[in-house]
């Protein structure tokens, strides 16, 4: 469920339709709603408003307009709910690629605004969490590769076993109050500087 204290930016050139969205948001308890009726200088206005969530409403959007909004969605890294009057499968696929959290075709009704906003925020948060987990997994994998290379280097230089090499890295990390991967990276950097064969 969306937090009522969220700052919401509504982008819609049609003032009557923007009023429907605003009414739905205010009825749902959202008081920090900013309306933008002109697409001129939109990126700057979004940056100035620094909203938590963006709601975009487009009447009969052309390909260029949709692509412009998809670029905006990619850039802001915030939940984006987009309402359009009509669409095709290509536009839907591009909306998903751009990270649009909710893409609603022909569905602008005041009572639907809040559930769609809640879904957009929830979907964005789930995607952001998955992205963070993926980055952490990548970092961990890269760290393991660095530690493995450092172990191989120590095994070769000191003629010790893999367990002994790991124990040496671990002991050094503990003595210096640093992570093993940091010690391993320092070792590899020093070896590279000295021209030792890794």
DOFIVO-796408 format. One line per field, with one value per residue (C-alpha): residue in three letters; x, z, y. Coordinates in nm, 2 decimals. Example, Ala and Ser with C-alpha at 12.3 -4.5 7.8 and 13.67 -1.06 7.14 Angstrom:
REM DOFIVO-796408
res = [ALA; SER];
X = [1.23; 1.37];
Z = [0.78; 0.71];
Y = [-0.45; -0.11];
//
This chain:
REM DOFIVO-796408
res = [UNK; UNK; UNK; UNK; UNK; UNK; UNK; UNK; UNK; UNK; UNK; UNK; UNK; UNK; UNK; UNK; UNK; UNK; UNK; UNK; UNK; UNK; UNK; UNK; UNK; UNK; UNK; UNK; UNK; UNK; UNK; UNK; UNK; UNK; UNK; UNK; UNK; UNK; UNK; UNK; UNK; UNK; UNK; UNK; UNK; UNK; UNK; UNK; UNK; UNK; UNK; UNK; UNK; UNK; UNK; UNK; UNK; UNK; UNK; UNK; UNK; UNK; UNK; UNK; UNK; UNK; UNK; UNK; UNK; UNK; UNK; UNK; UNK; UNK; UNK; UNK; UNK; UNK; UNK; UNK; UNK; UNK; UNK; UNK; UNK; UNK; UNK; UNK; UNK; UNK; UNK; UNK; UNK; UNK; UNK; UNK; UNK; UNK; UNK; UNK; UNK; UNK; UNK; UNK; UNK; UNK; UNK; UNK; UNK; UNK; UNK; UNK; UNK; UNK; UNK; UNK; UNK; UNK; UNK; UNK; UNK; UNK; UNK; UNK; UNK; UNK; UNK; UNK; UNK; UNK; UNK; UNK; UNK; UNK; UNK; UNK; UNK; UNK; UNK; UNK; UNK; UNK; UNK; UNK; UNK; UNK; UNK; UNK; UNK; UNK; UNK; UNK; UNK; UNK; UNK; UNK; UNK; UNK; UNK; UNK; UNK; UNK; UNK; UNK; UNK; UNK; UNK; UNK; UNK; UNK; UNK; UNK; UNK; UNK; UNK; UNK; UNK; UNK; UNK; UNK; UNK; UNK; UNK; UNK; UNK; UNK; UNK; UNK; UNK; UNK; UNK; UNK; UNK; UNK; UNK; UNK; UNK; UNK];
X = [0.00; 0.13; 0.23; 0.00; 0.30; 0.44; 0.52; 0.34; 0.40; 0.11; 0.21; -0.09; -0.15; -0.53; -0.63; -0.97; -0.80; -0.53; -0.81; -0.95; -0.61; -0.56; -0.91; -0.84; -0.51; -0.65; -0.94; -0.69; -0.52; -0.23; -0.18; 0.15; 0.03; 0.19; 0.04; 0.24; 0.04; 0.32; 0.58; 0.82; 1.13; 0.98; 1.31; 1.40; 1.06; 1.08; 1.42; 1.30; 0.99; 1.19; 0.87; 0.85; 0.62; 0.53; 0.19; 0.18; -0.14; -0.13; -0.42; -0.36; 0.02; 0.23; 0.55; 0.78; 0.58; 0.58; 0.96; 1.01; 0.82; 1.00; 1.33; 1.21; 1.11; 1.45; 1.62; 1.42; 1.45; 1.12; 0.79; 0.61; 0.24; 0.14; -0.21; -0.27; -0.59; -0.46; -0.16; -0.01; 0.21; 0.53; 0.45; 0.37; 0.70; 0.89; 0.71; 0.83; 1.19; 1.18; 1.09; 0.74; 0.58; 0.22; 0.11; -0.27; -0.45; -0.79; -0.84; -0.84; -1.12; -1.09; -1.16; -0.88; -0.60; -0.52; -0.49; -0.29; -0.06; -0.02; 0.06; 0.32; 0.50; 0.49; 0.62; 0.89; 1.01; 1.01; 1.21; 1.45; 1.50; 1.57; 1.82; 2.00; 2.01; 2.14; 2.41; 2.51; 2.53; 2.75; 2.97; 3.00; 3.09; 3.35; 3.49; 3.52; 3.71; 3.95; 4.01; 4.06; 4.32; 4.50; 4.50; 4.65; 4.91; 5.00; 5.01; 5.25; 5.47; 5.48; 5.44; 5.15; 4.81; 4.49; 4.36; 4.69; 4.66; 4.30; 4.40; 4.68; 4.44; 4.19; 4.44; 4.58; 4.23; 4.15; 4.48; 4.41; 4.04; 3.95; 3.75; 3.93; 3.84; 4.01; 4.33; 4.31; 4.27; 4.56; 4.78; 4.69; 4.75; 5.09; 5.18; 5.08; 5.29; 5.59; 5.54; 5.49; 5.31; 4.95];
Z = [0.00; -0.10; 0.18; 0.19; 0.26; -0.08; -0.31; -0.64; -0.97; -1.22; -1.58; -1.81; -2.07; -2.04; -1.72; -1.69; -1.69; -1.45; -1.22; -1.22; -1.12; -0.86; -0.71; -0.69; -0.52; -0.27; -0.19; -0.11; 0.14; -0.07; -0.01; -0.18; -0.54; -0.80; -1.15; -1.46; -1.77; -2.01; -2.15; -2.22; -2.00; -1.84; -1.72; -1.54; -1.37; -1.26; -1.11; -0.93; -0.79; -0.69; -0.66; -0.49; -0.76; -1.11; -1.28; -1.65; -1.84; -2.22; -2.46; -2.79; -2.76; -3.07; -3.09; -3.03; -2.72; -2.58; -2.64; -2.47; -2.17; -2.17; -2.17; -1.87; -1.69; -1.74; -1.61; -1.29; -1.12; -0.94; -0.97; -1.28; -1.35; -1.71; -1.83; -2.21; -2.42; -2.67; -2.71; -2.90; -2.80; -2.91; -2.69; -2.39; -2.44; -2.46; -2.14; -1.95; -2.08; -1.97; -1.62; -1.62; -1.30; -1.42; -1.78; -1.80; -2.13; -2.14; -1.76; -1.62; -1.36; -1.03; -0.82; -1.00; -0.94; -0.59; -0.65; -0.96; -0.77; -0.49; -0.75; -0.92; -0.60; -0.49; -0.83; -0.84; -0.49; -0.58; -0.89; -0.70; -0.43; -0.70; -0.87; -0.54; -0.47; -0.82; -0.77; -0.44; -0.60; -0.88; -0.62; -0.42; -0.73; -0.83; -0.48; -0.48; -0.81; -0.66; -0.35; -0.56; -0.78; -0.46; -0.31; -0.63; -0.62; -0.26; -0.32; -0.61; -0.43; -0.09; -0.20; 0.04; 0.01; -0.08; 0.28; 0.41; 0.15; 0.26; 0.63; 0.55; 0.37; 0.65; 0.93; 0.75; 0.70; 1.07; 1.18; 0.96; 1.03; 0.66; 0.45; 0.29; -0.06; 0.01; 0.12; -0.18; -0.41; -0.25; -0.29; -0.66; -0.72; -0.55; -0.75; -1.07; -0.99; -0.91; -1.23; -1.06; -1.26; -1.15];
Y = [0.00; 0.34; 0.58; 0.88; 1.11; 1.03; 1.32; 1.25; 1.43; 1.41; 1.49; 1.55; 1.82; 1.77; 1.96; 1.78; 1.44; 1.56; 1.67; 1.31; 1.17; 1.44; 1.38; 1.01; 1.07; 1.32; 1.09; 0.82; 1.05; 1.18; 1.55; 1.61; 1.62; 1.84; 1.88; 1.95; 2.04; 2.12; 1.88; 2.16; 2.14; 1.83; 1.67; 1.99; 2.01; 1.65; 1.71; 2.02; 1.85; 1.54; 1.33; 0.98; 0.87; 0.99; 0.95; 1.02; 1.04; 1.06; 1.10; 0.92; 0.93; 0.90; 0.69; 0.99; 1.10; 0.75; 0.71; 1.05; 0.93; 0.59; 0.78; 0.99; 0.67; 0.51; 0.83; 0.90; 0.56; 0.61; 0.43; 0.55; 0.48; 0.56; 0.59; 0.58; 0.58; 0.33; 0.11; -0.18; -0.48; -0.30; 0.00; -0.23; -0.41; -0.08; 0.04; -0.27; -0.23; 0.13; 0.03; 0.17; 0.02; 0.03; 0.08; 0.11; 0.12; 0.29; 0.27; 0.62; 0.63; 0.81; 0.50; 0.31; 0.57; 0.46; 0.08; 0.14; 0.37; 0.12; -0.15; 0.08; 0.15; -0.21; -0.34; -0.07; -0.17; -0.54; -0.47; -0.24; -0.52; -0.78; -0.54; -0.49; -0.86; -0.92; -0.66; -0.81; -1.16; -1.02; -0.84; -1.16; -1.36; -1.11; -1.11; -1.49; -1.47; -1.21; -1.43; -1.74; -1.56; -1.43; -1.79; -1.92; -1.65; -1.73; -2.10; -2.05; -1.79; -1.96; -2.32; -2.37; -2.54; -2.37; -2.40; -2.24; -1.96; -1.89; -1.90; -1.65; -1.41; -1.45; -1.39; -1.08; -0.94; -0.99; -0.83; -0.53; -0.51; -0.54; -0.77; -1.07; -0.95; -0.62; -0.79; -1.02; -0.73; -0.54; -0.85; -0.88; -0.51; -0.52; -0.84; -0.67; -0.36; -0.57; -0.77; -1.10; -1.36; -1.39];
//
